[in-house]
Amino acid sequence: MERSNLNKDKSNKPDKNTKNFNALKSQNEELKKLVNELREKQKKLETLAEEIGEAFLIGNKKGQILQCNKKAALLLNYTKEELLLKKISDILFNQHVPESFSRRQPDEPNNEFSSEQILIQKGAKKLYVSTLTTLLPDGRYQDSTKKY
């Protein structure tokens, strides 16, 4: 019996294992394509984040800093890597998020507020800033910060 006929039944059709293998192979190729597309989009977003004129941070409701740009790190005298290890409470002197805002759902209208904050730079120096905090659709918070 020839090797090419090993995975065929008597009716000359591919067997179930061959069909499953081909389906998995197709799914794998599709996933690889999606991963590559996501990587490209991530690169574009990171480039945009670095090119905007303001410092910004993205954090979650637990207070962890999930993303920041170099301007935010520079503003606070940290490296980007150091800043990503901090919590929001580590860099805010008087954290103030209105209670009504913190209970909002991401799909509610008016999911942003402006406030004046005091940030704590590396070395415990205080920095007065104006912030715009936005609740993102996925439940994370984004702060855009300007020095004054």
Contacts in CASP RR format, 6 or more apart in sequence:
PFRMAT RR
TARGET T0000
AUTHOR 0000-0000-0000
METHOD contacts of the structure
MODEL  1
MERSNLNKDKSNKPDKNTKNFNALKSQNEELKKLVNELREKQKKLETLAE
EIGEAFLIGNKKGQILQCNKKAALLLNYTKEELLLKKISDILFNQHVPES
FSRRQPDEPNNEFSSEQILIQKGAKKLYVSTLTTLLPDGRYQDSTKKY
7 14 0 8 1.000
7 15 0 8 1.000
7 17 0 8 1.000
7 18 0 8 1.000
8 14 0 8 1.000
8 15 0 8 1.000
8 18 0 8 1.000
9 15 0 8 1.000
14 22 0 8 1.000
49 56 0 8 1.000
49 67 0 8 1.000
49 69 0 8 1.000
50 69 0 8 1.000
50 70 0 8 1.000
50 71 0 8 1.000
52 69 0 8 1.000
52 71 0 8 1.000
53 71 0 8 1.000
54 71 0 8 1.000
54 144 0 8 1.000
54 145 0 8 1.000
54 146 0 8 1.000
55 68 0 8 1.000
55 69 0 8 1.000
55 71 0 8 1.000
55 72 0 8 1.000
55 74 0 8 1.000
55 75 0 8 1.000
55 144 0 8 1.000
55 145 0 8 1.000
55 146 0 8 1.000
56 68 0 8 1.000
56 69 0 8 1.000
56 71 0 8 1.000
56 72 0 8 1.000
56 142 0 8 1.000
56 143 0 8 1.000
56 144 0 8 1.000
56 145 0 8 1.000
57 65 0 8 1.000
57 67 0 8 1.000
57 68 0 8 1.000
57 72 0 8 1.000
57 83 0 8 1.000
57 88 0 8 1.000
57 142 0 8 1.000
57 143 0 8 1.000
57 145 0 8 1.000
58 65 0 8 1.000
58 66 0 8 1.000
58 67 0 8 1.000
58 68 0 8 1.000
58 136 0 8 1.000
58 140 0 8 1.000
58 141 0 8 1.000
58 142 0 8 1.000
58 143 0 8 1.000
59 65 0 8 1.000
59 66 0 8 1.000
59 67 0 8 1.000
59 88 0 8 1.000
59 140 0 8 1.000
59 141 0 8 1.000
59 142 0 8 1.000
59 143 0 8 1.000
60 66 0 8 1.000
60 139 0 8 1.000
60 140 0 8 1.000
60 141 0 8 1.000
61 102 0 8 1.000
61 139 0 8 1.000
61 140 0 8 1.000
61 141 0 8 1.000
63 87 0 8 1.000
63 88 0 8 1.000
63 89 0 8 1.000
64 87 0 8 1.000
64 88 0 8 1.000
65 83 0 8 1.000
65 84 0 8 1.000
65 86 0 8 1.000
65 87 0 8 1.000
65 88 0 8 1.000
66 84 0 8 1.000
66 140 0 8 1.000
67 84 0 8 1.000
68 80 0 8 1.000
68 83 0 8 1.000
68 84 0 8 1.000
69 80 0 8 1.000
70 80 0 8 1.000
72 83 0 8 1.000
72 145 0 8 1.000
73 79 0 8 1.000
73 80 0 8 1.000
73 82 0 8 1.000
73 83 0 8 1.000
75 119 0 8 1.000
75 121 0 8 1.000
75 127 0 8 1.000
75 129 0 8 1.000
75 145 0 8 1.000
75 147 0 8 1.000
76 83 0 8 1.000
76 91 0 8 1.000
76 119 0 8 1.000
76 120 0 8 1.000
76 121 0 8 1.000
76 122 0 8 1.000
76 127 0 8 1.000
77 121 0 8 1.000
77 122 0 8 1.000
77 123 0 8 1.000
77 125 0 8 1.000
78 86 0 8 1.000
78 122 0 8 1.000
82 122 0 8 1.000
83 91 0 8 1.000
88 95 0 8 1.000
89 95 0 8 1.000
90 120 0 8 1.000
91 119 0 8 1.000
91 120 0 8 1.000
92 117 0 8 1.000
92 118 0 8 1.000
92 119 0 8 1.000
92 120 0 8 1.000
93 117 0 8 1.000
93 118 0 8 1.000
93 119 0 8 1.000
93 120 0 8 1.000
93 126 0 8 1.000
94 117 0 8 1.000
94 118 0 8 1.000
95 117 0 8 1.000
96 115 0 8 1.000
96 117 0 8 1.000
97 133 0 8 1.000
98 113 0 8 1.000
101 111 0 8 1.000
101 113 0 8 1.000
101 133 0 8 1.000
101 135 0 8 1.000
104 111 0 8 1.000
104 135 0 8 1.000
106 135 0 8 1.000
106 136 0 8 1.000
106 137 0 8 1.000
106 138 0 8 1.000
106 139 0 8 1.000
107 137 0 8 1.000
108 135 0 8 1.000
111 134 0 8 1.000
111 135 0 8 1.000
112 132 0 8 1.000
112 133 0 8 1.000
112 134 0 8 1.000
112 135 0 8 1.000
113 132 0 8 1.000
113 133 0 8 1.000
114 130 0 8 1.000
114 131 0 8 1.000
114 132 0 8 1.000
114 133 0 8 1.000
115 130 0 8 1.000
115 131 0 8 1.000
115 133 0 8 1.000
116 128 0 8 1.000
116 129 0 8 1.000
116 130 0 8 1.000
116 131 0 8 1.000
117 128 0 8 1.000
117 129 0 8 1.000
117 130 0 8 1.000
117 131 0 8 1.000
117 145 0 8 1.000
118 126 0 8 1.000
118 127 0 8 1.000
118 128 0 8 1.000
118 129 0 8 1.000
119 126 0 8 1.000
119 127 0 8 1.000
119 128 0 8 1.000
119 129 0 8 1.000
119 145 0 8 1.000
120 126 0 8 1.000
120 127 0 8 1.000
121 127 0 8 1.000
127 147 0 8 1.000
128 147 0 8 1.000
128 148 0 8 1.000
129 145 0 8 1.000
129 146 0 8 1.000
129 147 0 8 1.000
129 148 0 8 1.000
130 145 0 8 1.000
130 146 0 8 1.000
130 148 0 8 1.000
131 143 0 8 1.000
131 144 0 8 1.000
131 145 0 8 1.000
131 146 0 8 1.000
132 143 0 8 1.000
132 144 0 8 1.000
133 141 0 8 1.000
133 142 0 8 1.000
133 143 0 8 1.000
134 141 0 8 1.000
134 142 0 8 1.000
134 143 0 8 1.000
134 144 0 8 1.000
135 141 0 8 1.000
136 142 0 8 1.000
END
